Amino acid sequence: MSMDPFEVLLDLEKKCKANARPLPLQRELSRGWQGIGYLTGQQYFVSPLSEIKEVIPIPSITALPAAADWFMGVTNLRGRVLPVTDLQKFILGTSQTLTPLSRVLVMEFEQSNVGFVVSQVLGVQRFLGQPAVVKPEELQIEQAFQPYIQGVFEGAKHRWHVLSLKQLSESGQFYHLVKELGA
């Protein structure tokens, strides 16, 4: 008994649908949390990608007379004035040693940019979930950094402190100097 080829296909489709497993639930994959990792002194930090516009090698910097000792000076970044700050000196009062690995993290500050010198940039760091909120007394970091820490990530080798450069740039001492420069 020969069947019409079209009927054979319809019968096959019906059998497939009857025996098919349901499709797995479609879940949106979380991208997790991403930031730029860096060293300042011996501490591991990560700042949100949204806060850092770019990372550049240490440029030639022109010092300004009578500026705060943590303020390194200004440089020309593609025709715009970039105020440059020694991050460690601003927070801890001690300068970091500049090496060929030292970099400037450039962030947008109001309508301009501002740069923070760090010891070494360790690239984009990716973490699952959000940073853990830790009480100040549980942070394993100098107290001067604590107001700017938004949480921590426990990495395989290091504890990454989430440092908000935006929050730091809005602190009174920093903000007033940069505003005076017209940044």
VEXLO-950856 format. One record per residue: z, x, y of N, C-alpha, C in turn; residue number from 1; residue in one letter. Coordinates in steps of 0.1 Angstrom, whole numbers. Layout:
N
SITE:npz:npx:npy:capz:capx:capy:cpz:cpx:cpy:resi:resn
SITE:Z:X:Y:Z:X:Y:Z:X:Y:NUM:A
...
This chain:
183
SITE:npz:npx:npy:capz:capx:capy:cpz:cpx:cpy:resi:resn
SITE:0:8:-12:0:0:0:0:9:12:1:M
SITE:-10:8:20:-11:16:32:-6:8:44:2:S
SITE:2:15:52:7:9:64:-1:14:76:3:M
SITE:-1:6:86:-7:10:99:0:22:105:4:D
SITE:-7:32:109:0:44:115:10:40:126:5:P
SITE:6:31:134:15:27:145:28:21:140:6:F
SITE:27:13:129:39:7:123:48:18:117:7:E
SITE:42:28:111:49:39:105:57:46:116:8:V
SITE:51:48:127:58:55:138:70:46:144:9:L
SITE:68:33:145:78:24:149:90:24:139:10:L
SITE:87:24:126:97:24:116:105:37:117:11:D
SITE:98:48:119:104:61:120:113:62:132:12:L
SITE:109:57:143:117:56:155:130:48:153:13:E
SITE:129:37:146:140:28:144:150:35:135:14:K
SITE:146:42:125:155:49:116:162:61:123:15:K
SITE:154:68:132:160:79:139:171:74:149:16:C
SITE:168:63:156:178:58:165:191:53:158:17:K
SITE:189:47:146:200:42:138:209:54:133:18:A
SITE:203:65:130:211:76:124:214:88:134:19:N
SITE:210:86:146:212:97:156:226:97:161:20:A
SITE:231:109:163:244:111:169:243:109:184:21:R
SITE:254:104:190:254:102:204:253:115:211:22:P
SITE:248:115:223:247:127:231:261:132:236:23:L
SITE:263:145:237:276:149:242:278:145:256:24:P
SITE:291:143:260:294:139:273:289:150:283:25:L
SITE:283:146:293:278:156:303:289:159:313:26:Q
SITE:293:171:313:304:175:322:298:185:332:27:R
SITE:302:184:344:298:194:354:305:207:352:28:E
SITE:298:217:351:304:230:349:310:235:363:29:L
SITE:323:239:362:329:243:375:325:258:377:30:S
SITE:321:261:389:318:275:392:330:284:394:31:R
SITE:342:277:394:354:285:396:355:290:410:32:G
SITE:363:300:412:366:305:425:360:319:426:33:W
SITE:353:322:437:347:335:439:351:341:452:34:Q
SITE:353:354:452:356:361:465:352:375:464:35:G
SITE:353:382:475:350:397:475:363:404:473:36:I
SITE:363:412:462:375:420:459:375:434:466:37:G
SITE:387:438:470:387:451:477:401:457:476:38:Y
SITE:402:470:478:414:477:479:418:480:493:39:L
SITE:430:478:497:436:483:509:448:491:505:40:T
SITE:448:504:508:459:512:502:458:511:487:41:G
SITE:469:508:481:469:507:466:469:492:461:42:Q
SITE:468:483:471:468:468:468:454:463:465:43:Q
SITE:454:454:455:441:447:452:441:433:459:44:Y
SITE:431:431:467:430:418:474:416:412:471:45:F
SITE:415:399:473:403:392:472:403:381:484:46:V
SITE:392:380:491:391:371:501:379:361:498:47:S
SITE:381:349:502:370:339:498:356:343:503:48:P
SITE:346:341:495:332:344:499:329:337:512:49:L
SITE:334:325:515:331:318:527:336:325:540:50:S
SITE:346:334:538:351:341:550:344:354:553:51:E
SITE:337:359:544:330:372:546:315:371:547:52:I
SITE:310:375:558:296:373:561:288:384:555:53:K
SITE:293:397:555:286:408:549:296:420:548:54:E
SITE:292:429:540:299:442:538:290:453:542:55:V
SITE:295:462:550:287:473:555:295:486:554:56:I
SITE:287:498:553:294:511:553:300:513:566:57:P
SITE:309:522:567:316:525:580:306:531:590:58:I
SITE:304:523:601:294:528:611:301:538:621:59:P
SITE:293:543:630:299:551:641:306:541:650:60:S
SITE:319:544:653:327:535:661:331:541:674:61:I
SITE:330:534:685:334:538:698:348:533:701:62:T
SITE:357:543:702:371:539:705:372:534:720:63:A
SITE:381:525:722:383:519:735:397:525:740:64:L
SITE:397:529:753:410:534:758:420:523:759:65:P
SITE:433:527:757:444:518:758:444:506:749:66:A
SITE:436:507:738:436:496:728:447:498:718:67:A
SITE:451:488:711:461:489:701:457:499:691:68:A
SITE:467:506:685:464:517:676:457:513:663:69:D
SITE:459:500:659:452:495:647:437:491:650:70:W
SITE:434:490:663:421:487:666:412:499:667:71:F
SITE:403:501:658:395:513:658:385:514:669:72:M
SITE:380:503:674:370:503:684:359:493:682:73:G
SITE:347:496:687:336:487:686:324:495:681:74:V
SITE:314:487:675:302:493:670:291:483:673:75:T
SITE:279:488:672:267:479:674:262:474:660:76:N
SITE:263:462:658:257:456:646:245:447:649:77:L
SITE:234:453:648:221:446:650:221:440:664:78:R
SITE:225:448:674:224:444:688:236:436:693:79:G
SITE:246:434:684:258:427:688:271:435:687:80:R
SITE:280:433:696:293:441:696:301:436:684:81:V
SITE:305:446:676:314:443:664:327:450:666:82:L
SITE:338:442:669:351:449:670:356:452:656:83:P
SITE:361:464:654:365:469:641:380:473:640:84:V
SITE:387:467:630:401:469:629:404:476:615:85:T
SITE:414:485:615:419:491:603:429:481:597:86:D
SITE:425:474:587:433:463:581:447:468:577:87:L
SITE:448:479:570:461:484:566:469:488:578:88:Q
SITE:464:494:588:471:498:600:476:485:608:89:K
SITE:468:475:608:472:462:615:484:456:608:90:F
SITE:483:456:595:494:449:587:506:458:585:91:I
SITE:504:470:581:515:479:577:519:489:587:92:L
SITE:510:492:597:513:502:607:510:516:602:93:G
SITE:504:518:590:499:531:586:484:531:583:94:T
SITE:477:541:588:463:541:587:459:544:572:95:S
SITE:448:539:568:443:543:555:433:554:556:96:Q
SITE:432:562:546:423:574:546:409:568:544:97:T
SITE:400:572:553:386:568:551:379:577:541:98:L
SITE:372:572:532:364:579:522:350:574:522:99:T
SITE:341:580:514:327:575:513:327:560:507:100:P
SITE:338:557:500:339:543:494:344:533:504:101:L
SITE:349:537:515:355:527:525:343:519:531:102:S
SITE:347:506:534:337:497:539:343:488:550:103:R
SITE:334:481:557:338:471:567:335:457:562:104:V
SITE:345:449:561:342:435:558:339:428:571:105:L
SITE:328:422:572:324:415:584:326:400:582:106:V
SITE:334:394:591:336:380:591:332:374:604:107:M
SITE:328:361:604:325:354:616:338:350:623:108:E
SITE:339:353:636:351:350:644:346:341:656:109:F
SITE:349:329:655:344:319:665:329:320:666:110:E
SITE:323:325:677:308:326:678:303:340:676:111:Q
SITE:312:349:671:308:363:670:313:368:656:112:S
SITE:313:381:655:318:387:642:329:397:645:113:N
SITE:337:400:635:348:410:636:348:417:622:114:V
SITE:351:430:623:351:438:611:365:443:607:115:G
SITE:368:443:594:380:449:589:377:460:579:116:F
SITE:382:472:582:380:484:574:390:483:562:117:V
SITE:384:485:550:392:485:537:389:498:530:118:V
SITE:398:501:521:396:514:513:384:514:504:119:S
SITE:382:503:497:370:502:488:367:488:485:120:Q
SITE:355:484:484:351:471:480:347:471:465:121:V
SITE:353:461:458:351:461:444:342:450:439:122:L
SITE:334:444:448:324:435:445:329:420:444:123:G
SITE:320:411:440:323:397:439:332:396:426:124:V
SITE:343:389:428:353:386:417:352:371:414:125:Q
SITE:351:368:402:351:354:398:363:350:390:126:R
SITE:369:339:393:381:334:386:379:320:382:127:F
SITE:385:316:370:385:302:367:396:295:374:128:L
SITE:393:283:379:404:276:386:406:281:400:129:G
SITE:418:277:405:422:280:418:433:290:418:130:Q
SITE:436:297:429:447:307:429:460:301:427:131:P
SITE:469:308:420:482:303:417:491:305:430:132:A
SITE:498:294:434:507:295:445:520:302:441:133:V
SITE:523:313:448:535:320:444:545:321:455:134:V
SITE:558:319:452:568:320:463:568:334:469:135:K
SITE:570:336:482:570:349:488:578:359:481:136:P
SITE:590:355:476:598:365:469:593:370:455:137:E
SITE:583:362:450:576:366:437:564:374:439:138:E
SITE:559:375:452:547:383:455:551:398:453:139:L
SITE:542:405:446:545:420:444:536:427:454:140:Q
SITE:540:425:467:532:431:478:541:433:490:141:I
SITE:537:441:499:545:444:511:547:431:519:142:E
SITE:559:429:524:562:417:531:553:414:543:143:Q
SITE:548:424:549:539:422:561:526:415:557:144:A
SITE:522:416:545:510:409:541:513:394:537:145:F
SITE:525:391:534:528:377:529:523:365:537:146:Q
SITE:524:366:550:520:354:558:505:351:556:147:P
SITE:497:360:552:483:358:550:478:356:536:148:Y
SITE:487:356:527:484:355:512:484:340:509:149:I
SITE:473:335:503:471:321:499:473:319:485:150:Q
SITE:476:329:477:479:327:463:475:340:455:151:G
SITE:476:339:442:472:351:434:464:347:422:152:V
SITE:456:356:417:450:355:404:455:367:395:153:F
SITE:458:363:383:463:374:374:450:378:366:154:E
SITE:445:390:369:434:395:362:438:403:350:155:G
SITE:428:407:342:431:415:330:438:428:333:156:A
SITE:434:434:344:440:447:348:448:447:360:157:K
SITE:446:437:369:452:437:383:457:423:386:158:H
SITE:466:423:395:470:411:402:462:411:415:159:R
SITE:454:400:417:446:399:429:453:390:439:160:W
SITE:456:395:451:462:387:461:451:381:470:161:H
SITE:451:368:471:441:361:479:445:362:494:162:V
SITE:438:371:501:441:374:515:431:366:524:163:L
SITE:437:358:533:428:350:542:426:358:555:164:S
SITE:414:364:556:411:371:568:409:362:580:165:L
SITE:405:349:577:405:339:588:418:337:594:166:K
SITE:428:335:585:442:332:590:447:345:597:167:Q
SITE:444:357:592:448:369:599:442:370:613:168:L
SITE:429:367:614:422:368:627:427:357:637:169:S
SITE:434:347:632:439:337:641:453:340:645:170:E
SITE:459:351:640:473:354:643:473:359:658:171:S
SITE:484:356:665:485:359:679:481:372:683:172:G
SITE:486:383:677:484:396:681:469:400:680:173:Q
SITE:463:397:669:449:400:666:440:392:675:174:F
SITE:443:379:676:434:370:683:433:373:698:175:Y
SITE:444:377:704:443:380:719:435:393:722:176:H
SITE:437:403:713:429:415:716:414:412:714:177:L
SITE:410:405:704:396:403:701:390:394:712:178:V
SITE:398:384:717:393:375:728:391:383:740:179:K
SITE:400:392:743:399:401:755:386:409:755:180:E
SITE:381:413:743:369:421:741:357:412:743:181:L
SITE:359:399:743:347:390:745:340:388:732:182:G
SITE:346:390:721:339:388:708:337:374:705:183:A
